């Protein structure tokens, strides 16, 4: 039996797990469900030894384990298939399968013959069409995922964790995976299964553990609970947000038109939107699970993937095909990334430099008037409630919420007509979240149209006046926020009907 | 500490500046004395000498600073310097182009070298290290080809160099002209880096290239312009080089790229990009210059000079990267 006791974990002061405790039994599949950000992956990363500084205890067969690193976790008998692929692309399938546990000859060299033979055998059980010597980088993502799964299965471990293993798989491959899981069950292993697809969860799992906002909600026998009951557990009926978006719009001016958007994110995901129109000041919320294409939609509208896809965007009277961020900015589109650290901030540069980067052309011909720039920045940062001591502070010294507000100020200065926001409050504490919502509302009143993609449905209900739900790259629901609720949105996200 | 002083200590060039001051004092302390008890190190001629010797590497270091701020590197500067010096000698002597046409031609060659590196780095999506390594090899080869494997001496008089070519070796108010050129380059590029849009852009690209792209900057163009600046400045240094030695030698300039990188790094510019400044590099050049000078005055041989230089580079960078430790120590007391 694997037992979690009062697990707590926070990231830079923001609690993600607030005392989670449950048990997973031998010979059973325990599904772990919850909305994005409920803490499922964090919990599994603790089990895998990736995060070591947590409170609480993990017991495996009655003995406390505290894996200090992934290697130790493996030795303790925990193997995990992570959401992200952890394969080495330049090595062969066999080398990846036995990475860290290569069979050795008597001389201490790697016994390649044995390795390839063993690999062949493992691959055979997965009906794998490639030779064990094929390099990982030559495989499709779904086959890579199968290699990842095979690797976890080939290790003789006590606990097998599958963190969204099916996101890139086709139905047949999922069948193969499920038969393998059943074999593991017969071998009396402890299996933890994380998925966003409720149908799968009901077909494979015995127990279903629900997490919400870092708290353990309930453990159910999967045969005794219905899908809608499960969804209300995941969202918490009491916390259903009444649509607080009540502002009536006076302007009914068509502002944004998206036409014939088509973009291949990967082989299995084609994002298509035939037509979508928004009025001036509209805030459109985009809901959907990971891999539904909701983030990709924003990136396409900003022209990030380049010009190898088709889309016509009409902003005001100007029609254009977004093909580069530079071009989109010129046409009044601004994008706020969901990856602040990698794509948003210039860590070592100060607040002034971070704020004005997109409007230097308007602010200066060639030589920058620093005094004037500083006043502009000071004003906008005050307006957006950025908490700062001096404009000369490097942005990396600010908290996540303040960094986000600086980026928002950057966007406001660019004076966009269409503002695209991807997870605008990711990694931000509750107080700062509310401030950001207010700022967005103020921008909307000024006539800025927004498209907000978020994995937090209450957030979308809070700020948007229109909502679309995306699944598998398509719009599966489109409504006014007033006419819908969290439950309906979630059902569409998980495609439960 | 009063506010003004505190602001100065916060400036990025403050640490390198302190380094220069420190080494300067050391130099006075350990300077040999002349017959009448004068400190030789402090003599005006000696200073002019230091600056003259290091104006070449200084000018190159300024270009290198720009490249490193964008988180790139340019290994080709030594070879481009050799090519420039060679073409200068041939332009003046064999091709009889005259002063201005020669300068123009050489600068154009520097620009083309930078443009090539920049374009390949940007559009080929290759590492600057690899691309400029190739340029380093190629430019050296081209220099040897132009010179037919020999160095070309520059002489004056009939059929030789015009008298105007002496401008690069002349003194003006007791100071060699290359020193003025170096100072002018420092002032100009300090202005460009701190005050212009282009300056702002190179920091942004170096700090976070993806964020710069998303902020609507033309990242490729910014990089290309930077390598062009570096190439042109190197060509300028090459002209001075040939004028000072009165020859164009295709085998010169070996290892200059490392000296330039050392000066840039000692000056507080981060090889990770996004951080650094021209004044810092100026201080870095001075530090290396002062040290070489004082060691030379004592007649210390090259072997020891090199070993000491290695030590200084590590010490300077250690000091800068861990200056917070020093600051903590001083504030606690």
Boltz contact constraints between the chains, C-beta under 6 A:
constraints:
  - contact:
      token1: [A, 325]
      token2: [B, 213]
      max_distance: 6.0
  - contact:
      token1: [A, 325]
      token2: [B, 214]
      max_distance: 6.0
  - contact:
      token1: [A, 325]
      token2: [B, 216]
      max_distance: 6.0
  - contact:
      token1: [A, 326]
      token2: [B, 216]
      max_distance: 6.0
  - contact:
      token1: [A, 329]
      token2: [B, 216]
      max_distance: 6.0
  - contact:
      token1: [A, 343]
      token2: [B, 210]
      max_distance: 6.0
  - contact:
      token1: [A, 343]
      token2: [B, 211]
      max_distance: 6.0
  - contact:
      token1: [A, 343]
      token2: [B, 214]
      max_distance: 6.0
  - contact:
      token1: [A, 344]
      token2: [B, 211]
      max_distance: 6.0
  - contact:
      token1: [A, 346]
      token2: [B, 204]
      max_distance: 6.0
  - contact:
      token1: [A, 346]
      token2: [B, 207]
      max_distance: 6.0
  - contact:
      token1: [A, 346]
      token2: [B, 208]
      max_distance: 6.0
  - contact:
      token1: [A, 346]
      token2: [B, 211]
      max_distance: 6.0
  - contact:
      token1: [A, 348]
      token2: [B, 207]
      max_distance: 6.0
  - contact:
      token1: [A, 348]
      token2: [B, 274]
      max_distance: 6.0
  - contact:
      token1: [A, 348]
      token2: [B, 275]
      max_distance: 6.0
  - contact:
      token1: [A, 349]
      token2: [B, 203]
      max_distance: 6.0
  - contact:
      token1: [A, 349]
      token2: [B, 207]
      max_distance: 6.0
  - contact:
      token1: [A, 357]
      token2: [B, 204]
      max_distance: 6.0
  - contact:
      token1: [A, 357]
      token2: [B, 215]
      max_distance: 6.0
  - contact:
      token1: [A, 358]
      token2: [B, 215]
      max_distance: 6.0
  - contact:
      token1: [A, 358]
      token2: [B, 216]
      max_distance: 6.0
  - contact:
      token1: [A, 360]
      token2: [B, 197]
      max_distance: 6.0
  - contact:
      token1: [A, 364]
      token2: [B, 197]
      max_distance: 6.0
  - contact:
      token1: [A, 366]
      token2: [B, 196]
      max_distance: 6.0
  - contact:
      token1: [A, 366]
      token2: [B, 197]
      max_distance: 6.0
  - contact:
      token1: [A, 367]
      token2: [B, 195]
      max_distance: 6.0
  - contact:
      token1: [A, 367]
      token2: [B, 196]
      max_distance: 6.0
  - contact:
      token1: [A, 368]
      token2: [B, 195]
      max_distance: 6.0
